[in-house]
Amino acid sequence: MKNDIKLDQFDNLDVEYYIREAKLERDAYIADLFSSLKAKLVAKLAIRLPKISIQISRPAH
């Protein structure tokens, strides 16, 4: 694995680059978190109707 360090034009650590990358990763994480949270809430709040069993029998002759 190659560990390249991003440097700016003055050969200093490119802090702005790493801040941008961190924001992108944070945004992706937060999007996944809220998607998961929404799915869990929808599953918990879903209305579950009771199972109805109807037996239709033929009248006796």
TITI-214541 format. One record per residue: x, y, z of N, C-alpha, C in turn; residue in one letter; residue number from 1. Coordinates in steps of 0.001 Angstrom, whole numbers. Atoms other than C-alpha are relative to their C-alpha. Layout:
REM TITI-214541
{{X; Y; Z}; {X; Y; Z}; {X; Y; Z}; a; NUM}
...
***
This chain:
REM TITI-214541
{{837; -1172; 0}; {0; 0; 0}; {882; 1236; 0}; m; 1}
{{-805; -1200; 136}; {1367; 3360; -977}; {-589; 1108; 866}; k; 2}
{{451; -1082; -868}; {1146; 6143; 1618}; {496; 1326; -553}; n; 3}
{{-349; -1305; 553}; {1214; 9332; -401}; {-626; 1085; 859}; d; 4}
{{485; -1142; -759}; {905; 12545; 1533}; {-183; 1139; -978}; i; 5}
{{327; -1095; 908}; {-785; 15360; -329}; {664; 1278; 523}; k; 6}
{{-693; -1236; -365}; {1359; 18493; -316}; {-523; 1148; -855}; l; 7}
{{431; -1173; 765}; {472; 22011; -1398}; {1178; 537; -817}; d; 8}
{{-1019; -575; 878}; {2476; 24277; -3690}; {1275; 412; 735}; q; 9}
{{-1179; -385; -795}; {4858; 25207; -842}; {613; -1190; 719}; f; 10}
{{-454; 1258; -598}; {5552; 21552; 61}; {-385; -146; 1465}; d; 11}
{{576; 187; -1328}; {3477; 21820; 3217}; {-1167; -972; -127}; n; 12}
{{1150; 889; -4}; {784; 19397; 4201}; {-1213; 764; -518}; l; 13}
{{1152; -671; 603}; {-2279; 20261; 2102}; {-1223; -207; 896}; d; 14}
{{1064; 99; -994}; {-4699; 20844; 4954}; {-1369; 166; -652}; v; 15}
{{1277; -231; 667}; {-7467; 22141; 2692}; {-489; -1259; -710}; e; 16}
{{354; 1250; 666}; {-7408; 18892; 697}; {-579; -1000; 1002}; y; 17}
{{449; 958; -1006}; {-7754; 16775; 3830}; {-1296; 437; 664}; y; 18}
{{1265; -492; -537}; {-10543; 18994; 5164}; {-1124; -326; -975}; i; 19}
{{1013; 335; 1010}; {-12459; 18558; 1876}; {-321; -1491; 23}; r; 20}
{{203; 1450; -19}; {-11956; 14797; 1974}; {-757; -437; 1253}; e; 21}
{{688; 343; -1247}; {-13066; 14604; 5604}; {-1471; 402; -71}; a; 22}
{{1395; -437; 131}; {-16225; 16601; 4815}; {-781; -944; -909}; k; 23}
{{670; 948; 901}; {-17060; 14264; 1922}; {-305; -1322; 712}; l; 24}
{{212; 1240; -738}; {-16612; 11206; 4135}; {-1071; 177; 1069}; e; 25}
{{1003; -266; -1029}; {-18663; 12792; 6930}; {-1387; 83; -623}; r; 26}
{{1293; -121; 671}; {-21473; 13685; 4502}; {-539; -1360; -414}; d; 27}
{{423; 1345; 403}; {-21565; 10130; 3173}; {-441; -814; 1216}; a; 28}
{{349; 726; -1216}; {-21614; 8713; 6706}; {-1348; 470; 542}; y; 29}
{{1251; -549; -522}; {-24432; 11037; 7810}; {-1175; -410; -890}; i; 30}
{{1061; 435; 917}; {-26468; 10186; 4681}; {-370; -1457; 269}; a; 31}
{{264; 1413; -303}; {-26107; 6460; 5426}; {-691; -150; 1353}; d; 32}
{{584; 61; -1332}; {-26961; 7044; 9077}; {-1487; 352; -44}; l; 33}
{{1390; -403; 62}; {-30190; 8886; 8284}; {-840; -944; -855}; f; 34}
{{724; 998; 798}; {-31172; 6363; 5597}; {-340; -1210; 861}; s; 35}
{{208; 1142; -880}; {-30745; 3572; 8103}; {-1022; 334; 1080}; s; 36}
{{932; -423; -1032}; {-32598; 5515; 10784}; {-1424; 68; -552}; l; 37}
{{1322; -79; 620}; {-35500; 6205; 8418}; {-589; -1388; -221}; k; 38}
{{477; 1363; 251}; {-35751; 2542; 7431}; {-432; -672; 1298}; a; 39}
{{351; 602; -1282}; {-35784; 1471; 11081}; {-1279; 607; 561}; k; 40}
{{1215; -651; -490}; {-38441; 4038; 11999}; {-1224; -456; -785}; l; 41}
{{1121; 452; 825}; {-40646; 3038; 9081}; {-390; -1426; 387}; v; 42}
{{286; 1383; -384}; {-40338; -606; 10097}; {-682; -57; 1370}; a; 43}
{{591; 0; -1340}; {-41177; 166; 13743}; {-1405; 586; 13}; k; 44}
{{1283; -696; -21}; {-44101; 2456; 12955}; {-1010; -544; -998}; l; 45}
{{902; 575; 1000}; {-45628; 323; 10223}; {-1202; -631; 700}; a; 46}
{{1219; 578; -567}; {-49202; -706; 10905}; {-73; -1455; -431}; i; 47}
{{110; 1430; 286}; {-49457; -4433; 11164}; {-1431; -426; 289}; r; 48}
{{1370; 450; -161}; {-52955; -5715; 10584}; {-13; -1452; 448}; l; 49}
{{65; 1399; -444}; {-54009; -8907; 12311}; {-375; -911; -1165}; p; 50}
{{298; 974; 1044}; {-54185; -11992; 10172}; {-1425; -498; 196}; k; 51}
{{1401; 408; -61}; {-57802; -12796; 9398}; {-147; -1309; -760}; i; 52}
{{212; 1300; 613}; {-58731; -16353; 8693}; {-1506; -197; -185}; s; 53}
{{1418; 205; 301}; {-62086; -16851; 6995}; {-141; -1365; -655}; i; 54}
{{254; 1320; 569}; {-63329; -20341; 6383}; {-1410; -4; -564}; q; 55}
{{1306; 71; 649}; {-66142; -20665; 3914}; {-325; -1463; -215}; i; 56}
{{382; 1418; 158}; {-67928; -23957; 4146}; {-1304; -71; -796}; s; 57}
{{1216; 201; 805}; {-70627; -25330; 1911}; {-1157; -366; 936}; r; 58}
{{1160; 390; -830}; {-74100; -25573; 3349}; {-344; -1469; -179}; p; 59}
{{371; 1416; 66}; {-75294; -29077; 4170}; {-1274; -181; -801}; a; 60}
{{1186; 266; 815}; {-77871; -30574; 1771}; {-862; -1000; 680}; h; 61}
***
